Amino acid sequence: MQHANLTNPVNPPPESYTDFGHLADLRRQAQADPDKALSAVARQFESLFIKMMLKSMREAGF
């Protein structure tokens, strides 16, 4: 069984949703190749969603 490569929340990856330069790059990429940009955005959304879910679970005591 393989485990997902979890990133350290203290050191977010450079393509983090808070990296506005990367967001501008994604916008340009979406204009050039929408399918490829969609994949990158989906990965970031999934990462953010899981981070929020884990935070909520920790606060609830799971």
PDB file of N, CA, C and O in Angstrom:
ATOM      1  N   MET A   1       0.838  -1.185   0.000  1.00  0.00           N
ATOM      2  CA  MET A   1       0.000   0.000   0.000  1.00  0.00           C
ATOM      3  C   MET A   1       0.878   1.241   0.000  1.00  0.00           C
ATOM      4  O   MET A   1       1.775   1.369   0.834  1.00  0.00           O
ATOM      5  N   GLN A   2       0.631   2.140  -0.913  1.00  0.00           N
ATOM      6  CA  GLN A   2       1.406   3.374  -0.971  1.00  0.00           C
ATOM      7  C   GLN A   2       0.703   4.462  -0.176  1.00  0.00           C
ATOM      8  O   GLN A   2      -0.525   4.535  -0.134  1.00  0.00           O
ATOM      9  N   HIS A   3       1.506   5.299   0.448  1.00  0.00           N
ATOM     10  CA  HIS A   3       0.968   6.428   1.187  1.00  0.00           C
ATOM     11  C   HIS A   3       1.215   7.691   0.376  1.00  0.00           C
ATOM     12  O   HIS A   3       2.230   7.821  -0.307  1.00  0.00           O
ATOM     13  N   ALA A   4       0.284   8.602   0.462  1.00  0.00           N
ATOM     14  CA  ALA A   4       0.432   9.868  -0.256  1.00  0.00           C
ATOM     15  C   ALA A   4       1.579  10.661   0.341  1.00  0.00           C
ATOM     16  O   ALA A   4       1.848  10.579   1.539  1.00  0.00           O
ATOM     17  N   ASN A   5       2.235  11.411  -0.482  1.00  0.00           N
ATOM     18  CA  ASN A   5       3.309  12.282  -0.030  1.00  0.00           C
ATOM     19  C   ASN A   5       2.684  13.522   0.596  1.00  0.00           C
ATOM     20  O   ASN A   5       2.259  14.434  -0.114  1.00  0.00           O
ATOM     21  N   LEU A   6       2.627  13.556   1.928  1.00  0.00           N
ATOM     22  CA  LEU A   6       2.011  14.677   2.623  1.00  0.00           C
ATOM     23  C   LEU A   6       3.040  15.772   2.808  1.00  0.00           C
ATOM     24  O   LEU A   6       4.179  15.506   3.192  1.00  0.00           O
ATOM     25  N   THR A   7       2.647  16.981   2.541  1.00  0.00           N
ATOM     26  CA  THR A   7       3.563  18.102   2.696  1.00  0.00           C
ATOM     27  C   THR A   7       3.488  18.642   4.103  1.00  0.00           C
ATOM     28  O   THR A   7       2.476  18.500   4.789  1.00  0.00           O
ATOM     29  N   ASN A   8       4.560  19.257   4.517  1.00  0.00           N
ATOM     30  CA  ASN A   8       4.633  19.862   5.833  1.00  0.00           C
ATOM     31  C   ASN A   8       3.855  21.172   5.803  1.00  0.00           C
ATOM     32  O   ASN A   8       4.184  22.053   5.009  1.00  0.00           O
ATOM     33  N   PRO A   9       2.813  21.331   6.657  1.00  0.00           N
ATOM     34  CA  PRO A   9       2.025  22.560   6.609  1.00  0.00           C
ATOM     35  C   PRO A   9       2.817  23.805   6.982  1.00  0.00           C
ATOM     36  O   PRO A   9       2.412  24.917   6.647  1.00  0.00           O
ATOM     37  N   VAL A  10       3.951  23.631   7.678  1.00  0.00           N
ATOM     38  CA  VAL A  10       4.775  24.776   8.046  1.00  0.00           C
ATOM     39  C   VAL A  10       5.494  25.324   6.823  1.00  0.00           C
ATOM     40  O   VAL A  10       5.720  26.529   6.718  1.00  0.00           O
ATOM     41  N   ASN A  11       5.852  24.444   5.903  1.00  0.00           N
ATOM     42  CA  ASN A  11       6.554  24.841   4.685  1.00  0.00           C
ATOM     43  C   ASN A  11       5.715  24.472   3.469  1.00  0.00           C
ATOM     44  O   ASN A  11       5.950  23.431   2.854  1.00  0.00           O
ATOM     45  N   PRO A  12       4.726  25.316   3.105  1.00  0.00           N
ATOM     46  CA  PRO A  12       3.896  24.965   1.954  1.00  0.00           C
ATOM     47  C   PRO A  12       4.714  24.946   0.674  1.00  0.00           C
ATOM     48  O   PRO A  12       5.717  25.651   0.564  1.00  0.00           O
ATOM     49  N   PRO A  13       4.292  24.145  -0.290  1.00  0.00           N
ATOM     50  CA  PRO A  13       5.028  24.089  -1.555  1.00  0.00           C
ATOM     51  C   PRO A  13       4.967  25.432  -2.269  1.00  0.00           C
ATOM     52  O   PRO A  13       4.058  26.222  -2.014  1.00  0.00           O
ATOM     53  N   PRO A  14       5.911  25.702  -3.153  1.00  0.00           N
ATOM     54  CA  PRO A  14       5.929  26.998  -3.839  1.00  0.00           C
ATOM     55  C   PRO A  14       4.687  27.251  -4.679  1.00  0.00           C
ATOM     56  O   PRO A  14       4.365  28.406  -4.960  1.00  0.00           O
ATOM     57  N   GLU A  15       3.975  26.190  -5.090  1.00  0.00           N
ATOM     58  CA  GLU A  15       2.769  26.399  -5.873  1.00  0.00           C
ATOM     59  C   GLU A  15       1.540  26.534  -4.978  1.00  0.00           C
ATOM     60  O   GLU A  15       0.420  26.236  -5.392  1.00  0.00           O
ATOM     61  N   SER A  16       1.765  26.983  -3.758  1.00  0.00           N
ATOM     62  CA  SER A  16       0.696  27.170  -2.789  1.00  0.00           C
ATOM     63  C   SER A  16      -0.328  28.187  -3.284  1.00  0.00           C
ATOM     64  O   SER A  16      -0.010  29.075  -4.075  1.00  0.00           O
ATOM     65  N   TYR A  17      -1.549  28.043  -2.807  1.00  0.00           N
ATOM     66  CA  TYR A  17      -2.609  28.979  -3.195  1.00  0.00           C
ATOM     67  C   TYR A  17      -2.324  30.400  -2.726  1.00  0.00           C
ATOM     68  O   TYR A  17      -2.966  31.336  -3.204  1.00  0.00           O
ATOM     69  N   THR A  18      -1.376  30.592  -1.800  1.00  0.00           N
ATOM     70  CA  THR A  18      -1.029  31.936  -1.336  1.00  0.00           C
ATOM     71  C   THR A  18       0.060  32.572  -2.194  1.00  0.00           C
ATOM     72  O   THR A  18       0.406  33.736  -1.990  1.00  0.00           O
ATOM     73  N   ASP A  19       0.596  31.830  -3.138  1.00  0.00           N
ATOM     74  CA  ASP A  19       1.640  32.345  -4.025  1.00  0.00           C
ATOM     75  C   ASP A  19       0.980  33.035  -5.217  1.00  0.00           C
ATOM     76  O   ASP A  19       0.619  32.384  -6.198  1.00  0.00           O
ATOM     77  N   PHE A  20       0.826  34.355  -5.126  1.00  0.00           N
ATOM     78  CA  PHE A  20       0.090  35.086  -6.149  1.00  0.00           C
ATOM     79  C   PHE A  20       0.808  35.077  -7.497  1.00  0.00           C
ATOM     80  O   PHE A  20       0.156  35.165  -8.538  1.00  0.00           O
ATOM     81  N   GLY A  21       2.119  34.974  -7.497  1.00  0.00           N
ATOM     82  CA  GLY A  21       2.854  34.857  -8.753  1.00  0.00           C
ATOM     83  C   GLY A  21       2.479  33.576  -9.475  1.00  0.00           C
ATOM     84  O   GLY A  21       2.322  33.559 -10.696  1.00  0.00           O
ATOM     85  N   HIS A  22       2.338  32.509  -8.711  1.00  0.00           N
ATOM     86  CA  HIS A  22       1.952  31.232  -9.311  1.00  0.00           C
ATOM     87  C   HIS A  22       0.517  31.296  -9.825  1.00  0.00           C
ATOM     88  O   HIS A  22       0.196  30.694 -10.850  1.00  0.00           O
ATOM     89  N   LEU A  23      -0.346  32.022  -9.119  1.00  0.00           N
ATOM     90  CA  LEU A  23      -1.723  32.167  -9.592  1.00  0.00           C
ATOM     91  C   LEU A  23      -1.766  32.889 -10.938  1.00  0.00           C
ATOM     92  O   LEU A  23      -2.561  32.538 -11.811  1.00  0.00           O
ATOM     93  N   ALA A  24      -0.913  33.890 -11.101  1.00  0.00           N
ATOM     94  CA  ALA A  24      -0.840  34.590 -12.386  1.00  0.00           C
ATOM     95  C   ALA A  24      -0.340  33.638 -13.477  1.00  0.00           C
ATOM     96  O   ALA A  24      -0.815  33.683 -14.612  1.00  0.00           O
ATOM     97  N   ASP A  25       0.620  32.777 -13.126  1.00  0.00           N
ATOM     98  CA  ASP A  25       1.110  31.780 -14.087  1.00  0.00           C
ATOM     99  C   ASP A  25      -0.011  30.822 -14.485  1.00  0.00           C
ATOM    100  O   ASP A  25      -0.145  30.463 -15.655  1.00  0.00           O
ATOM    101  N   LEU A  26      -0.818  30.408 -13.497  1.00  0.00           N
ATOM    102  CA  LEU A  26      -1.939  29.520 -13.793  1.00  0.00           C
ATOM    103  C   LEU A  26      -2.948  30.199 -14.718  1.00  0.00           C
ATOM    104  O   LEU A  26      -3.510  29.556 -15.605  1.00  0.00           O
ATOM    105  N   ARG A  27      -3.172  31.470 -14.516  1.00  0.00           N
ATOM    106  CA  ARG A  27      -4.106  32.205 -15.377  1.00  0.00           C
ATOM    107  C   ARG A  27      -3.600  32.210 -16.822  1.00  0.00           C
ATOM    108  O   ARG A  27      -4.370  31.991 -17.757  1.00  0.00           O
ATOM    109  N   ARG A  28      -2.303  32.462 -16.996  1.00  0.00           N
ATOM    110  CA  ARG A  28      -1.726  32.446 -18.347  1.00  0.00           C
ATOM    111  C   ARG A  28      -1.797  31.044 -18.947  1.00  0.00           C
ATOM    112  O   ARG A  28      -2.088  30.875 -20.131  1.00  0.00           O
ATOM    113  N   GLN A  29      -1.528  30.050 -18.116  1.00  0.00           N
ATOM    114  CA  GLN A  29      -1.578  28.670 -18.587  1.00  0.00           C
ATOM    115  C   GLN A  29      -3.011  28.296 -18.984  1.00  0.00           C
ATOM    116  O   GLN A  29      -3.218  27.577 -19.962  1.00  0.00           O
ATOM    117  N   ALA A  30      -3.986  28.777 -18.234  1.00  0.00           N
ATOM    118  CA  ALA A  30      -5.388  28.480 -18.547  1.00  0.00           C
ATOM    119  C   ALA A  30      -5.784  29.058 -19.894  1.00  0.00           C
ATOM    120  O   ALA A  30      -6.602  28.476 -20.606  1.00  0.00           O
ATOM    121  N   GLN A  31      -5.214  30.191 -20.244  1.00  0.00           N
ATOM    122  CA  GLN A  31      -5.514  30.779 -21.547  1.00  0.00           C
ATOM    123  C   GLN A  31      -4.857  29.984 -22.670  1.00  0.00           C
ATOM    124  O   GLN A  31      -5.411  29.869 -23.763  1.00  0.00           O
ATOM    125  N   ALA A  32      -3.675  29.436 -22.398  1.00  0.00           N
ATOM    126  CA  ALA A  32      -2.939  28.688 -23.420  1.00  0.00           C
ATOM    127  C   ALA A  32      -3.390  27.230 -23.509  1.00  0.00           C
ATOM    128  O   ALA A  32      -3.570  26.703 -24.607  1.00  0.00           O
ATOM    129  N   ASP A  33      -3.575  26.574 -22.351  1.00  0.00           N
ATOM    130  CA  ASP A  33      -3.921  25.150 -22.315  1.00  0.00           C
ATOM    131  C   ASP A  33      -4.866  24.892 -21.144  1.00  0.00           C
ATOM    132  O   ASP A  33      -4.415  24.514 -20.063  1.00  0.00           O
ATOM    133  N   PRO A  34      -6.165  25.090 -21.342  1.00  0.00           N
ATOM    134  CA  PRO A  34      -7.132  24.974 -20.246  1.00  0.00           C
ATOM    135  C   PRO A  34      -7.131  23.620 -19.539  1.00  0.00           C
ATOM    136  O   PRO A  34      -7.299  23.566 -18.321  1.00  0.00           O
ATOM    137  N   ASP A  35      -6.945  22.532 -20.278  1.00  0.00           N
ATOM    138  CA  ASP A  35      -6.974  21.211 -19.649  1.00  0.00           C
ATOM    139  C   ASP A  35      -5.822  21.018 -18.669  1.00  0.00           C
ATOM    140  O   ASP A  35      -6.012  20.477 -17.580  1.00  0.00           O
ATOM    141  N   LYS A  36      -4.643  21.456 -19.051  1.00  0.00           N
ATOM    142  CA  LYS A  36      -3.478  21.322 -18.176  1.00  0.00           C
ATOM    143  C   LYS A  36      -3.642  22.209 -16.939  1.00  0.00           C
ATOM    144  O   LYS A  36      -3.302  21.790 -15.833  1.00  0.00           O
ATOM    145  N   ALA A  37      -4.148  23.408 -17.111  1.00  0.00           N
ATOM    146  CA  ALA A  37      -4.364  24.311 -15.983  1.00  0.00           C
ATOM    147  C   ALA A  37      -5.434  23.754 -15.053  1.00  0.00           C
ATOM    148  O   ALA A  37      -5.316  23.879 -13.834  1.00  0.00           O
ATOM    149  N   LEU A  38      -6.463  23.147 -15.605  1.00  0.00           N
ATOM    150  CA  LEU A  38      -7.526  22.572 -14.791  1.00  0.00           C
ATOM    151  C   LEU A  38      -6.974  21.506 -13.859  1.00  0.00           C
ATOM    152  O   LEU A  38      -7.366  21.431 -12.694  1.00  0.00           O
ATOM    153  N   SER A  39      -6.080  20.695 -14.360  1.00  0.00           N
ATOM    154  CA  SER A  39      -5.457  19.657 -13.541  1.00  0.00           C
ATOM    155  C   SER A  39      -4.672  20.268 -12.382  1.00  0.00           C
ATOM    156  O   SER A  39      -4.765  19.790 -11.252  1.00  0.00           O
ATOM    157  N   ALA A  40      -3.905  21.317 -12.653  1.00  0.00           N
ATOM    158  CA  ALA A  40      -3.119  21.971 -11.605  1.00  0.00           C
ATOM    159  C   ALA A  40      -4.022  22.614 -10.562  1.00  0.00           C
ATOM    160  O   ALA A  40      -3.755  22.517  -9.365  1.00  0.00           O
ATOM    161  N   VAL A  41      -5.077  23.263 -11.005  1.00  0.00           N
ATOM    162  CA  VAL A  41      -6.011  23.903 -10.076  1.00  0.00           C
ATOM    163  C   VAL A  41      -6.725  22.847  -9.238  1.00  0.00           C
ATOM    164  O   VAL A  41      -6.936  23.045  -8.041  1.00  0.00           O
ATOM    165  N   ALA A  42      -7.095  21.740  -9.849  1.00  0.00           N
ATOM    166  CA  ALA A  42      -7.770  20.668  -9.117  1.00  0.00           C
ATOM    167  C   ALA A  42      -6.873  20.104  -8.021  1.00  0.00           C
ATOM    168  O   ALA A  42      -7.347  19.818  -6.922  1.00  0.00           O
ATOM    169  N   ARG A  43      -5.581  19.942  -8.310  1.00  0.00           N
ATOM    170  CA  ARG A  43      -4.648  19.453  -7.287  1.00  0.00           C
ATOM    171  C   ARG A  43      -4.558  20.435  -6.126  1.00  0.00           C
ATOM    172  O   ARG A  43      -4.550  20.026  -4.965  1.00  0.00           O
ATOM    173  N   GLN A  44      -4.492  21.722  -6.429  1.00  0.00           N
ATOM    174  CA  GLN A  44      -4.408  22.730  -5.370  1.00  0.00           C
ATOM    175  C   GLN A  44      -5.691  22.762  -4.547  1.00  0.00           C
ATOM    176  O   GLN A  44      -5.641  22.874  -3.322  1.00  0.00           O
ATOM    177  N   PHE A  45      -6.836  22.666  -5.212  1.00  0.00           N
ATOM    178  CA  PHE A  45      -8.108  22.662  -4.498  1.00  0.00           C
ATOM    179  C   PHE A  45      -8.195  21.454  -3.578  1.00  0.00           C
ATOM    180  O   PHE A  45      -8.611  21.573  -2.425  1.00  0.00           O
ATOM    181  N   GLU A  46      -7.805  20.297  -4.085  1.00  0.00           N
ATOM    182  CA  GLU A  46      -7.838  19.082  -3.278  1.00  0.00           C
ATOM    183  C   GLU A  46      -6.929  19.222  -2.065  1.00  0.00           C
ATOM    184  O   GLU A  46      -7.299  18.820  -0.961  1.00  0.00           O
ATOM    185  N   SER A  47      -5.754  19.782  -2.258  1.00  0.00           N
ATOM    186  CA  SER A  47      -4.818  19.988  -1.161  1.00  0.00           C
ATOM    187  C   SER A  47      -5.407  20.910  -0.099  1.00  0.00           C
ATOM    188  O   SER A  47      -5.323  20.622   1.095  1.00  0.00           O
ATOM    189  N   LEU A  48      -5.996  22.003  -0.529  1.00  0.00           N
ATOM    190  CA  LEU A  48      -6.605  22.951   0.402  1.00  0.00           C
ATOM    191  C   LEU A  48      -7.781  22.310   1.129  1.00  0.00           C
ATOM    192  O   LEU A  48      -7.925  22.486   2.339  1.00  0.00           O
ATOM    193  N   PHE A  49      -8.618  21.576   0.417  1.00  0.00           N
ATOM    194  CA  PHE A  49      -9.774  20.919   1.012  1.00  0.00           C
ATOM    195  C   PHE A  49      -9.347  19.907   2.071  1.00  0.00           C
ATOM    196  O   PHE A  49      -9.920  19.871   3.159  1.00  0.00           O
ATOM    197  N   ILE A  50      -8.349  19.089   1.761  1.00  0.00           N
ATOM    198  CA  ILE A  50      -7.874  18.085   2.716  1.00  0.00           C
ATOM    199  C   ILE A  50      -7.258  18.752   3.932  1.00  0.00           C
ATOM    200  O   ILE A  50      -7.451  18.291   5.057  1.00  0.00           O
ATOM    201  N   LYS A  51      -6.518  19.834   3.720  1.00  0.00           N
ATOM    202  CA  LYS A  51      -5.928  20.570   4.841  1.00  0.00           C
ATOM    203  C   LYS A  51      -7.022  21.080   5.773  1.00  0.00           C
ATOM    204  O   LYS A  51      -6.911  20.950   6.992  1.00  0.00           O
ATOM    205  N   MET A  52      -8.078  21.658   5.206  1.00  0.00           N
ATOM    206  CA  MET A  52      -9.185  22.163   6.018  1.00  0.00           C
ATOM    207  C   MET A  52      -9.898  21.020   6.738  1.00  0.00           C
ATOM    208  O   MET A  52     -10.279  21.159   7.900  1.00  0.00           O
ATOM    209  N   MET A  53     -10.080  19.894   6.053  1.00  0.00           N
ATOM    210  CA  MET A  53     -10.744  18.745   6.649  1.00  0.00           C
ATOM    211  C   MET A  53      -9.940  18.196   7.824  1.00  0.00           C
ATOM    212  O   MET A  53     -10.503  17.911   8.881  1.00  0.00           O
ATOM    213  N   LEU A  54      -8.627  18.047   7.645  1.00  0.00           N
ATOM    214  CA  LEU A  54      -7.784  17.539   8.723  1.00  0.00           C
ATOM    215  C   LEU A  54      -7.770  18.489   9.912  1.00  0.00           C
ATOM    216  O   LEU A  54      -7.798  18.044  11.059  1.00  0.00           O
ATOM    217  N   LYS A  55      -7.727  19.779   9.655  1.00  0.00           N
ATOM    218  CA  LYS A  55      -7.757  20.765  10.731  1.00  0.00           C
ATOM    219  C   LYS A  55      -9.053  20.637  11.525  1.00  0.00           C
ATOM    220  O   LYS A  55      -9.041  20.651  12.756  1.00  0.00           O
ATOM    221  N   SER A  56     -10.154  20.515  10.821  1.00  0.00           N
ATOM    222  CA  SER A  56     -11.453  20.374  11.470  1.00  0.00           C
ATOM    223  C   SER A  56     -11.527  19.086  12.287  1.00  0.00           C
ATOM    224  O   SER A  56     -12.063  19.080  13.395  1.00  0.00           O
ATOM    225  N   MET A  57     -10.992  18.006  11.746  1.00  0.00           N
ATOM    226  CA  MET A  57     -10.998  16.729  12.462  1.00  0.00           C
ATOM    227  C   MET A  57     -10.141  16.803  13.719  1.00  0.00           C
ATOM    228  O   MET A  57     -10.518  16.262  14.758  1.00  0.00           O
ATOM    229  N   ARG A  58      -9.001  17.464  13.635  1.00  0.00           N
ATOM    230  CA  ARG A  58      -8.146  17.609  14.819  1.00  0.00           C
ATOM    231  C   ARG A  58      -8.853  18.414  15.903  1.00  0.00           C
ATOM    232  O   ARG A  58      -8.786  18.074  17.084  1.00  0.00           O
ATOM    233  N   GLU A  59      -9.533  19.486  15.491  1.00  0.00           N
ATOM    234  CA  GLU A  59     -10.255  20.311  16.457  1.00  0.00           C
ATOM    235  C   GLU A  59     -11.402  19.543  17.098  1.00  0.00           C
ATOM    236  O   GLU A  59     -11.740  19.787  18.257  1.00  0.00           O
ATOM    237  N   ALA A  60     -12.007  18.612  16.350  1.00  0.00           N
ATOM    238  CA  ALA A  60     -13.123  17.822  16.864  1.00  0.00           C
ATOM    239  C   ALA A  60     -12.647  16.656  17.724  1.00  0.00           C
ATOM    240  O   ALA A  60     -13.446  16.042  18.432  1.00  0.00           O
ATOM    241  N   GLY A  61     -11.358  16.349  17.670  1.00  0.00           N
ATOM    242  CA  GLY A  61     -10.802  15.289  18.502  1.00  0.00           C
ATOM    243  C   GLY A  61     -10.757  13.921  17.858  1.00  0.00           C
ATOM    244  O   GLY A  61     -10.675  12.921  18.571  1.00  0.00           O
ATOM    245  N   PHE A  62     -10.808  13.835  16.543  1.00  0.00           N
ATOM    246  CA  PHE A  62     -10.709  12.535  15.874  1.00  0.00           C
ATOM    247  C   PHE A  62      -9.298  12.035  15.899  1.00  0.00           C
ATOM    248  O   PHE A  62      -9.016  10.954  15.383  1.00  0.00           O
TER     249      PHE A  62
END
